[in-house]
Amino acid sequence: MKAYDYWVLGCYFLSYVGYQLLYMVLSNSRKWISRESIIAQYRAQWYRNVLRAKNQILAIQTIRNLEMASTFLSSVTLLMMGGVISIYTANPEWMVALETGSYADFLEHHGIAVKLLVALLMLAIAFFNFIFSLRICFNMNFTLSVPIDPDSNLSFQIEQIQRQAHHFIAGLRGVYYVIPPLVWIIDTSAMLALTVVTTLLIFRTDFFKGTAPEDYTLPD
């Protein structure tokens, strides 16, 4: 790997980590409105409506859909991780360099292995977020179907729904950022360009300029 590759790799991780921090900052901004902050209110109101109507069929079907989405994506990421690992096992020199602790030699002479390792890292981040999402869905199957005292337990139920969505979206972001390292195998400049494009597209998907989130508050 050349110095330019390391520079691009640094930009890649800076874009990923920086966007997570930017998301937290702009989520409290009145200039850039987070779509998630609005949808979160719809999720909370959805639960209140289900609770009042005692519509267990709607609740179960919704949770089942969430489970199916999380299960499918976690399975796909796990298969992709297995594919990357199988490529490593098919190249003994990569494994020898890692097992012997020759990390400098690994970074210098096995560029493709490093690029696949970066992709594997992002797949792992996505996988664990989808698994956390699936775990919360599993718990929601029980908590949503049991009559509760709204005054004491409503906030916990809504918090579960919001956490599930948070992990699911974080998993999707991880999947988005898997693509640049794979393109990096072909061309370093293309990887840099795709990292910028991916970050901008995610930003455009998450935020818009408009009315403050509190103006979207739904009626009880």
N, C-alpha and C positions, 0 to 999 in steps of 0.2 A: 504494500500500500504506500502511496505517496503522501506528501504533506497536504496536498489538496484534498485527498480523501479524508484525512483526519479533520481538516477544517470543515468540510461538508458534514461529516458525522457530528461534529460539535454543534453546527447549525441545526441539524435535525433534532437532536435531543433538546437543544435550547427552545426550538419551536414547540415541541411537545410539552415540555415542562412549563415553559412560559405561557402557553395557552391555558393550561390548567389554572395558573395563578391569575391570568388576565380574566378568565371566566369568573373567578370568585370576586374580583374587584368590580368588574362591570355589572355583575348581578345586582349590586346595590346602587348602580348609577341611574340617574334620571334621564340621561341623554341617550344611552344605549339600553334598550329594553330586552331582557332575556325572555325568549318565548317559553322557556321552561318555567319561569316564575309565574306565567299566566296559566300554562297547562297544569301546574301544580295545584292551582286553585280549583280547576275543573276536576282534578282527581279527588281532592278533598270533598268537593260538593257531591261528586258521584257517590262517595261512600255514605255521606249523610242521607242522600236520596234512597240508596239501597237499604239503609238502616230503618228509615221511616216506613218505606213501602214493604219491608220484609220480603224483598224479592230475591230469594235464595238462588233461583235459577239464573238470573242475570249475574249475580255475584260469582257463582261457580263457573259459569261459562267464560266470564271475563278472566278469572284467575287461570282457567285452563288454557286460554289463548296466550296469556303471559308465560305460562309454564312451557307451552309448545315452542314459543319463540326463543326463550332462554335455552331450552334443551337443544333445539336445532343448532343455534349459534355456538353453544359450548361444544357440541359434538363436532361441528365443522372446524372450529379452532383446534380442538384436540387432534383431529385427523391431520390437519396441516402441521401441527407440532410434530406428530409422529413422522410425517414425510420429511421434515427437515432433519430430524434425528437419524432417520434411515440413510440420508445422504452422508451424514457424518460417519456412521458405521461403515459405509461403503468406501470411505477414504481413511485408511488406517493412519496415514501420516498426520492428519489433523488430530486424531485422538491421541497419538503418541506425543505430539507437541503439547497438548493440554495436560495429559497425565504426568509428563515429566516436568511440568512447570516452565516450559520454554515459551513463555508468553510473548517475549520480544520477537522470537523467531516466528511464532504463530501470527502475530500482527503484521510482520514484515513480508512474509512469504506465502501466506494463505489468505489473500484478500477475500476470495469468494466465501471462505469459511467464516470470516468476520462478518461479512454482509448477511449471511444466513443466520448468524448468531443474533444479530440485531433484530432481524425479522422474527426469530424465535422468541426473543424477549418481549416484543410487542404482542405476539400471539399469546404468550403466557399472561400478560396483563389483561388482555381481552378475555381469555378463558376464565381467570379467577373472578373477574367482575360478573360474567354470565353465571358462574356457579353461585356467587353470592346472591344474585338476582333470583336464581332458581330456589335457593334455600329459603329466601323470604316468601316466595310464592307458596312453597310447601307449608310454611307456618300459617300463611293467610288462609289456606283451605280450612283451617280449624278456627282461627280467630274471627273470620267473617261469617261463619255459620252458627255462631253461638250468640244468643241474646245477651246484650251487655247493658250496663248503665251508661248512657251517653255522657253523663257528667263526669264520670271517673275514668272511662276507658277510651273515649272517642279520640283523644289526642294520640294515644299509643297506636291505635289502628291506622290513623292517617299518617303517622310517622313511618309505619311499616310500608305503606303504599309509596310514599315519597322516596324512601331508601331503595326500594326495589327499582323504581324508575331511575334513580341516580346511578346505581350499579349497571343497569342495562345500557344507559347512554354512555357511560364510561367505557363499557365493553365495545360499543360501536365505534367510539373514537379510536380505541386500540386497533380495531380492524382497519379503519381508514389509514392509520399510520403504518400498517404492515406493507402497503404497496410501495412506498418510496424505497425501502431497503432492497426489495426485489428488483426494482428498476435499476438500483445502484449496481447490480451485477453486470448490467449492460453498459451503463454510462453514468459517470459521477455527476456531470452537469445536469443530466436529466433527473437524477435523484434530488438534486438541490431545487430545481425548478418545480418538481412534483411536490416536494415538501412545502414550498411556499403556496402553491395552488391548493393543496389539501388543507392547510391552515386557514387560508382565506375562505374556502368553501365552507368549512366547519363554522367559522365565525359568522358567515352570511346565513347559515342555517340556524345558528343559536340566537342571533341578536338582530334587532331592527331599531330604527329610530321611530319614536312615536310617543304615545301617552304613557305616563308612569304606571307601573304595575298595580298600584292600589286603586287606580281608576277602573280596573278590570274586575274588581271584587264582585263576586256573584251574590245574588240575594239568598238569604237563608230560606 
